[in-house]
Amino acid sequence: MKATLDIKPQTWKRTRGSGNRRFMEDTERAYYVQIEAALRRAGFEPYPPAPRELKLILEFHTKDRRWRDIDNLEKAILDAGQPSKWWLPKAERQFVTDLWDDKQFCSVYKRRIRGSDGDYIVVEIIEQEDGK
């Protein structure tokens, strides 16, 4: 499954926390909601749990030439696919199905393209056969 999300790539910001609790800014939560909604609109559906292994390919395109930490760009996409485990308020978690679990990815390829023709993210998930 491959899709282009018409969303400007943003880096993941480190959350504040206390013990087991994490605090996220509203703008960051809105970005996650936007990514998850775009993934679902593009046709991404929940992947059955392991043992199925997946390969994730990400491309982050930005018009400007500003440097962004590619690991932080990737983190936002990975976490947006798991709303019940991370960013969704606890009261709403039971009503949502995650698109994936990070443990399912046997490989992740990521690429940052600065000075592109637009601001968008390309997400592709390929099911691996026999761990290849």
TIRO-2110 file (N, C-alpha, C; in Angstrom, 1 decimal):
// TIRO-2110
0.9, -1.2, 0.0, N, 1, A
0.0, 0.0, 0.0, CA, 1, A
0.9, 1.2, 0.0, C, 1, A
0.6, 2.2, -0.9, N, 2, A
1.4, 3.4, -1.0, CA, 2, A
0.5, 4.6, -1.1, C, 2, A
0.8, 5.7, -0.4, N, 3, A
0.0, 6.9, -0.5, CA, 3, A
0.8, 8.1, -0.3, C, 3, A
0.4, 9.2, -0.9, N, 4, A
1.0, 10.5, -0.7, CA, 4, A
0.1, 11.3, 0.2, C, 4, A
0.6, 11.8, 1.3, N, 5, A
-0.2, 12.6, 2.3, CA, 5, A
0.1, 14.0, 2.1, C, 5, A
-0.9, 14.8, 1.8, N, 6, A
-0.7, 16.3, 1.5, CA, 6, A
-0.5, 17.0, 2.9, C, 6, A
0.5, 16.7, 3.6, N, 7, A
0.8, 17.2, 4.9, CA, 7, A
2.3, 17.7, 5.0, C, 7, A
2.5, 18.8, 5.5, N, 8, A
3.9, 19.3, 5.6, CA, 8, A
4.6, 18.5, 6.7, C, 8, A
5.7, 17.9, 6.4, N, 9, A
6.4, 17.2, 7.4, CA, 9, A
6.9, 18.0, 8.6, C, 9, A
6.6, 17.5, 9.8, N, 10, A
7.1, 18.2, 11.0, CA, 10, A
7.8, 17.3, 11.9, C, 10, A
8.8, 17.8, 12.6, N, 11, A
9.6, 16.9, 13.5, CA, 11, A
8.8, 16.6, 14.8, C, 11, A
9.2, 15.5, 15.3, N, 12, A
8.6, 15.0, 16.6, CA, 12, A
9.3, 15.8, 17.7, C, 12, A
8.5, 16.3, 18.7, N, 13, A
9.1, 17.1, 19.8, CA, 13, A
9.1, 16.1, 21.0, C, 13, A
10.1, 16.2, 21.8, N, 14, A
10.2, 15.4, 23.0, CA, 14, A
9.1, 15.8, 24.0, C, 14, A
8.3, 14.8, 24.4, N, 15, A
7.2, 15.1, 25.4, CA, 15, A
7.7, 15.3, 26.8, C, 15, A
7.0, 16.0, 27.5, N, 16, A
7.3, 16.2, 29.0, CA, 16, A
6.5, 15.1, 29.7, C, 16, A
7.1, 14.6, 30.8, N, 17, A
6.4, 13.6, 31.5, CA, 17, A
6.7, 13.5, 32.9, C, 17, A
5.9, 12.7, 33.6, N, 18, A
6.0, 12.5, 35.0, CA, 18, A
5.6, 11.1, 35.3, C, 18, A
6.6, 10.3, 35.7, N, 19, A
6.3, 8.9, 35.9, CA, 19, A
5.9, 8.2, 34.6, C, 19, A
4.7, 7.6, 34.7, N, 20, A
4.1, 6.9, 33.5, CA, 20, A
3.3, 7.8, 32.6, C, 20, A
3.1, 9.0, 33.0, N, 21, A
2.3, 10.0, 32.2, CA, 21, A
3.1, 10.8, 31.3, C, 21, A
2.6, 11.2, 30.1, N, 22, A
3.2, 12.0, 29.1, CA, 22, A
2.3, 13.2, 28.8, C, 22, A
2.9, 14.3, 28.5, N, 23, A
2.1, 15.5, 28.2, CA, 23, A
2.5, 16.0, 26.8, C, 23, A
1.5, 16.2, 26.0, N, 24, A
1.8, 16.6, 24.6, CA, 24, A
1.1, 17.9, 24.3, C, 24, A
1.7, 18.8, 23.5, N, 25, A
1.1, 20.1, 23.2, CA, 25, A
-0.1, 19.8, 22.2, C, 25, A
-1.1, 20.7, 22.2, N, 26, A
-2.2, 20.6, 21.4, CA, 26, A
-1.9, 20.6, 19.9, C, 26, A
-0.9, 21.4, 19.5, N, 27, A
-0.5, 21.5, 18.1, CA, 27, A
0.1, 20.2, 17.6, C, 27, A
0.8, 19.5, 18.5, N, 28, A
1.4, 18.2, 18.2, CA, 28, A
0.3, 17.2, 18.1, C, 28, A
-0.6, 17.2, 19.0, N, 29, A
-1.7, 16.2, 19.0, CA, 29, A
-2.5, 16.4, 17.7, C, 29, A
-2.7, 17.7, 17.3, N, 30, A
-3.5, 18.0, 16.0, CA, 30, A
-2.7, 17.4, 14.8, C, 30, A
-1.4, 17.5, 14.8, N, 31, A
-0.6, 16.9, 13.7, CA, 31, A
-0.8, 15.4, 13.6, C, 31, A
-0.8, 14.7, 14.8, N, 32, A
-1.0, 13.3, 14.8, CA, 32, A
-2.4, 12.9, 14.2, C, 32, A
-3.4, 13.7, 14.7, N, 33, A
-4.8, 13.4, 14.2, CA, 33, A
-4.8, 13.6, 12.7, C, 33, A
-4.2, 14.6, 12.2, N, 34, A
-4.1, 14.9, 10.7, CA, 34, A
-3.4, 13.8, 10.0, C, 34, A
-2.3, 13.3, 10.5, N, 35, A
-1.6, 12.2, 9.8, CA, 35, A
-2.5, 10.9, 9.8, C, 35, A
-3.0, 10.6, 11.0, N, 36, A
-3.8, 9.3, 11.1, CA, 36, A
-5.0, 9.4, 10.1, C, 36, A
-5.7, 10.5, 10.1, N, 37, A
-6.9, 10.7, 9.3, CA, 37, A
-6.5, 10.6, 7.8, C, 37, A
-5.4, 11.1, 7.4, N, 38, A
-4.9, 11.1, 6.0, CA, 38, A
-4.6, 9.6, 5.6, C, 38, A
-3.9, 8.9, 6.6, N, 39, A
-3.6, 7.5, 6.3, CA, 39, A
-4.9, 6.7, 6.1, C, 39, A
-5.9, 6.9, 6.9, N, 40, A
-7.1, 6.1, 6.8, CA, 40, A
-7.9, 6.5, 5.5, C, 40, A
-7.9, 7.8, 5.2, N, 41, A
-8.5, 8.2, 3.9, CA, 41, A
-7.8, 7.6, 2.7, C, 41, A
-6.5, 7.4, 2.8, N, 42, A
-5.7, 6.9, 1.7, CA, 42, A
-6.0, 5.4, 1.5, C, 42, A
-6.7, 4.8, 2.5, N, 43, A
-7.0, 3.4, 2.4, CA, 43, A
-6.2, 2.4, 3.3, C, 43, A
-5.4, 3.0, 4.1, N, 44, A
-4.6, 2.2, 5.1, CA, 44, A
-5.6, 1.6, 6.1, C, 44, A
-5.5, 0.3, 6.3, N, 45, A
-6.4, -0.4, 7.3, CA, 45, A
-5.5, -1.1, 8.3, C, 45, A
-6.0, -1.4, 9.4, N, 46, A
-5.2, -2.1, 10.4, CA, 46, A
-4.6, -3.4, 9.9, C, 46, A
-3.3, -3.6, 10.2, N, 47, A
-2.6, -4.8, 9.8, CA, 47, A
-2.7, -5.8, 10.9, C, 47, A
-3.0, -7.0, 10.6, N, 48, A
-3.1, -8.1, 11.6, CA, 48, A
-1.8, -8.1, 12.4, C, 48, A
-1.9, -8.5, 13.7, N, 49, A
-0.7, -8.5, 14.5, CA, 49, A
0.3, -9.5, 14.0, C, 49, A
1.5, -9.5, 14.5, N, 50, A
2.6, -10.4, 14.2, CA, 50, A
2.1, -11.8, 14.2, C, 50, A
2.6, -12.7, 13.4, N, 51, A
4.0, -12.8, 12.9, CA, 51, A
4.2, -12.1, 11.6, C, 51, A
3.2, -11.5, 11.0, N, 52, A
3.4, -10.8, 9.7, CA, 52, A
4.4, -9.6, 9.9, C, 52, A
5.4, -9.6, 9.0, N, 53, A
6.4, -8.5, 9.1, CA, 53, A
6.2, -7.6, 8.0, C, 53, A
6.4, -6.3, 8.3, N, 54, A
6.2, -5.2, 7.3, CA, 54, A
7.5, -4.4, 7.1, C, 54, A
7.6, -3.9, 5.8, N, 55, A
8.7, -3.0, 5.5, CA, 55, A
8.0, -1.6, 5.3, C, 55, A
8.5, -0.6, 6.0, N, 56, A
8.0, 0.8, 5.9, CA, 56, A
9.0, 1.7, 5.1, C, 56, A
8.4, 2.4, 4.1, N, 57, A
9.2, 3.3, 3.3, CA, 57, A
8.6, 4.7, 3.4, C, 57, A
9.4, 5.6, 3.9, N, 58, A
8.9, 7.0, 4.1, CA, 58, A
9.8, 8.0, 3.3, C, 58, A
9.1, 9.0, 2.7, N, 59, A
9.8, 10.1, 2.0, CA, 59, A
9.2, 11.4, 2.5, C, 59, A
10.0, 12.3, 3.0, N, 60, A
9.5, 13.5, 3.5, CA, 60, A
10.0, 14.6, 2.5, C, 60, A
9.0, 15.3, 1.9, N, 61, A
9.3, 16.3, 0.9, CA, 61, A
9.0, 17.7, 1.5, C, 61, A
9.9, 18.6, 1.4, N, 62, A
9.6, 20.0, 1.9, CA, 62, A
10.1, 21.0, 0.8, C, 62, A
9.3, 22.1, 0.7, N, 63, A
9.7, 23.1, -0.3, CA, 63, A
11.0, 23.8, 0.2, C, 63, A
11.0, 24.1, 1.4, N, 64, A
12.2, 24.9, 2.0, CA, 64, A
13.4, 23.9, 2.1, C, 64, A
14.5, 24.5, 2.3, N, 65, A
15.7, 23.7, 2.3, CA, 65, A
16.2, 23.6, 3.8, C, 65, A
15.4, 23.9, 4.7, N, 66, A
15.7, 23.8, 6.2, CA, 66, A
16.0, 22.3, 6.5, C, 66, A
17.0, 22.1, 7.4, N, 67, A
17.4, 20.8, 7.8, CA, 67, A
16.4, 20.4, 8.9, C, 67, A
15.9, 19.1, 8.8, N, 68, A
15.1, 18.5, 9.9, CA, 68, A
15.7, 17.2, 10.2, C, 68, A
15.6, 16.8, 11.5, N, 69, A
16.1, 15.5, 11.9, CA, 69, A
15.2, 14.4, 11.4, C, 69, A
15.8, 13.6, 10.6, N, 70, A
15.0, 12.6, 9.9, CA, 70, A
14.4, 11.5, 10.9, C, 70, A
15.1, 11.3, 12.0, N, 71, A
14.5, 10.3, 13.0, CA, 71, A
13.3, 10.9, 13.6, C, 71, A
13.3, 12.2, 13.8, N, 72, A
12.1, 12.8, 14.4, CA, 72, A
10.9, 12.9, 13.5, C, 72, A
11.2, 13.0, 12.2, N, 73, A
10.1, 13.0, 11.2, CA, 73, A
9.5, 11.6, 11.1, C, 73, A
10.3, 10.6, 11.2, N, 74, A
9.9, 9.2, 11.2, CA, 74, A
9.0, 8.9, 12.4, C, 74, A
9.5, 9.4, 13.6, N, 75, A
8.8, 9.1, 14.8, CA, 75, A
7.3, 9.5, 14.8, C, 75, A
7.1, 10.7, 14.2, N, 76, A
5.7, 11.2, 14.2, CA, 76, A
4.8, 10.3, 13.4, C, 76, A
5.3, 9.7, 12.3, N, 77, A
4.5, 8.8, 11.4, CA, 77, A
4.2, 7.5, 12.2, C, 77, A
5.3, 7.0, 12.8, N, 78, A
5.1, 5.7, 13.5, CA, 78, A
4.1, 5.8, 14.6, C, 78, A
4.2, 6.9, 15.4, N, 79, A
3.3, 7.1, 16.5, CA, 79, A
1.9, 7.4, 16.1, C, 79, A
1.7, 8.1, 15.0, N, 80, A
0.4, 8.5, 14.5, CA, 80, A
-0.4, 7.2, 14.1, C, 80, A
0.3, 6.1, 13.7, N, 81, A
-0.4, 4.9, 13.4, CA, 81, A
-0.8, 4.1, 14.6, C, 81, A
-0.5, 4.5, 15.8, N, 82, A
-0.8, 3.8, 17.1, CA, 82, A
-1.5, 4.7, 18.0, C, 82, A
-2.7, 5.3, 17.7, N, 83, A
-3.3, 6.2, 18.6, CA, 83, A
-3.7, 5.7, 20.0, C, 83, A
-4.0, 4.4, 20.0, N, 84, A
-4.5, 3.9, 21.3, CA, 84, A
-3.3, 3.7, 22.3, C, 84, A
-2.1, 3.6, 21.8, N, 85, A
-0.9, 3.4, 22.6, CA, 85, A
-0.2, 4.7, 23.0, C, 85, A
-0.5, 5.7, 22.3, N, 86, A
0.4, 6.9, 22.5, CA, 86, A
-0.4, 8.2, 22.8, C, 86, A
-0.9, 8.8, 21.7, N, 87, A
-1.4, 10.1, 21.8, CA, 87, A
-2.8, 10.4, 22.0, C, 87, A
-3.7, 9.3, 21.9, N, 88, A
-5.1, 9.5, 22.1, CA, 88, A
-5.4, 9.6, 23.6, C, 88, A
-6.3, 10.4, 24.0, N, 89, A
-6.7, 10.5, 25.4, CA, 89, A
-7.2, 9.1, 25.9, C, 89, A
-6.9, 8.7, 27.1, N, 90, A
-7.2, 7.4, 27.6, CA, 90, A
-8.7, 7.0, 27.5, C, 90, A
-9.6, 8.0, 27.7, N, 91, A
-11.0, 7.7, 27.6, CA, 91, A
-11.5, 7.2, 26.2, C, 91, A
-10.7, 7.7, 25.2, N, 92, A
-11.1, 7.4, 23.8, CA, 92, A
-10.4, 6.1, 23.2, C, 92, A
-9.4, 5.6, 23.9, N, 93, A
-8.5, 4.6, 23.4, CA, 93, A
-9.3, 3.3, 23.0, C, 93, A
-10.3, 3.0, 23.8, N, 94, A
-11.0, 1.7, 23.5, CA, 94, A
-11.8, 1.7, 22.2, C, 94, A
-12.1, 2.9, 21.7, N, 95, A
-12.9, 3.0, 20.5, CA, 95, A
-12.1, 3.0, 19.2, C, 95, A
-10.8, 2.9, 19.3, N, 96, A
-9.9, 3.1, 18.1, CA, 96, A
-9.1, 1.8, 17.9, C, 96, A
-8.9, 1.5, 16.6, N, 97, A
-8.1, 0.4, 16.2, CA, 97, A
-6.8, 1.0, 15.6, C, 97, A
-5.6, 0.5, 16.1, N, 98, A
-4.4, 1.0, 15.6, CA, 98, A
-4.2, 0.5, 14.2, C, 98, A
-3.5, 1.3, 13.4, N, 99, A
-3.2, 0.9, 12.0, CA, 99, A
-2.1, -0.2, 12.0, C, 99, A
-1.1, -0.1, 13.0, N, 100, A
0.0, -1.0, 13.0, CA, 100, A
0.6, -1.0, 14.4, C, 100, A
1.5, -1.9, 14.7, N, 101, A
2.3, -1.9, 15.9, CA, 101, A
3.7, -1.8, 15.4, C, 101, A
4.5, -0.9, 16.0, N, 102, A
5.9, -0.8, 15.7, CA, 102, A
6.7, -2.1, 15.5, C, 102, A
6.3, -3.1, 16.4, N, 103, A
7.0, -4.3, 16.4, CA, 103, A
6.9, -5.1, 15.1, C, 103, A
5.9, -4.7, 14.2, N, 104, A
5.6, -5.4, 13.0, CA, 104, A
6.7, -5.0, 11.9, C, 104, A
7.3, -3.9, 12.1, N, 105, A
8.2, -3.4, 11.0, CA, 105, A
9.6, -4.1, 11.2, C, 105, A
10.0, -4.9, 10.2, N, 106, A
11.3, -5.5, 10.2, CA, 106, A
12.3, -4.6, 9.6, C, 106, A
11.9, -3.6, 8.8, N, 107, A
12.8, -2.6, 8.2, CA, 107, A
12.1, -1.3, 8.0, C, 107, A
12.8, -0.2, 8.1, N, 108, A
12.3, 1.1, 7.9, CA, 108, A
13.3, 1.9, 7.0, C, 108, A
12.8, 2.3, 5.9, N, 109, A
13.6, 3.2, 5.0, CA, 109, A
13.1, 4.6, 5.0, C, 109, A
13.9, 5.5, 5.1, N, 110, A
13.4, 6.9, 5.2, CA, 110, A
14.3, 7.8, 4.4, C, 110, A
13.7, 8.8, 3.8, N, 111, A
14.4, 9.8, 2.9, CA, 111, A
13.8, 11.1, 3.1, C, 111, A
14.7, 12.1, 3.2, N, 112, A
14.3, 13.5, 3.3, CA, 112, A
14.7, 14.2, 2.0, C, 112, A
13.7, 14.9, 1.4, N, 113, A
14.0, 15.7, 0.1, CA, 113, A
13.7, 17.1, 0.4, C, 113, A
14.8, 17.9, 0.5, N, 114, A
14.7, 19.4, 0.7, CA, 114, A
14.6, 20.1, -0.6, C, 114, A
13.9, 21.2, -0.7, N, 115, A
13.8, 22.0, -1.9, CA, 115, A
12.9, 21.2, -2.9, C, 115, A
11.9, 20.5, -2.5, N, 116, A
11.1, 19.7, -3.3, CA, 116, A
10.0, 20.6, -4.0, C, 116, A
9.1, 20.0, -4.8, N, 117, A
8.1, 20.8, -5.5, CA, 117, A
6.9, 21.1, -4.6, C, 117, A
6.9, 20.5, -3.4, N, 118, A
5.8, 20.8, -2.4, CA, 118, A
6.1, 20.2, -1.1, C, 118, A
5.1, 20.4, -0.1, N, 119, A
5.3, 19.8, 1.2, CA, 119, A
4.3, 18.6, 1.3, C, 119, A
4.9, 17.4, 1.4, N, 120, A
4.1, 16.2, 1.5, CA, 120, A
4.9, 15.0, 2.0, C, 120, A
4.2, 14.0, 2.3, N, 121, A
4.8, 12.8, 2.9, CA, 121, A
4.4, 11.6, 2.0, C, 121, A
5.3, 10.7, 1.6, N, 122, A
4.9, 9.5, 0.9, CA, 122, A
5.2, 8.3, 1.9, C, 122, A
4.1, 7.5, 2.1, N, 123, A
4.2, 6.4, 3.0, CA, 123, A
3.9, 5.1, 2.2, C, 123, A
4.7, 4.1, 2.3, N, 124, A
4.5, 2.9, 1.7, CA, 124, A
4.8, 1.7, 2.7, C, 124, A
3.9, 0.8, 2.7, N, 125, A
4.0, -0.4, 3.5, CA, 125, A
4.0, -1.6, 2.6, C, 125, A
5.0, -2.5, 2.8, N, 126, A
5.1, -3.7, 2.0, CA, 126, A
5.1, -4.9, 2.9, C, 126, A
4.3, -5.8, 2.7, N, 127, A
4.3, -7.0, 3.5, CA, 127, A
5.4, -7.9, 3.1, C, 127, A
6.3, -8.3, 4.0, N, 128, A
7.4, -9.2, 3.8, CA, 128, A
7.0, -10.6, 3.7, C, 128, A
7.6, -11.4, 2.8, N, 129, A
7.3, -12.8, 2.7, CA, 129, A
8.4, -13.6, 3.3, C, 129, A
8.0, -14.4, 4.3, N, 130, A
8.9, -15.3, 5.0, CA, 130, A
10.1, -14.6, 5.5, C, 130, A
9.9, -13.4, 6.0, N, 131, A
11.0, -12.6, 6.7, CA, 131, A
12.0, -12.0, 5.7, C, 131, A
11.7, -12.0, 4.4, N, 132, A
12.7, -11.5, 3.4, CA, 132, A
12.6, -10.0, 3.2, C, 132, A
END
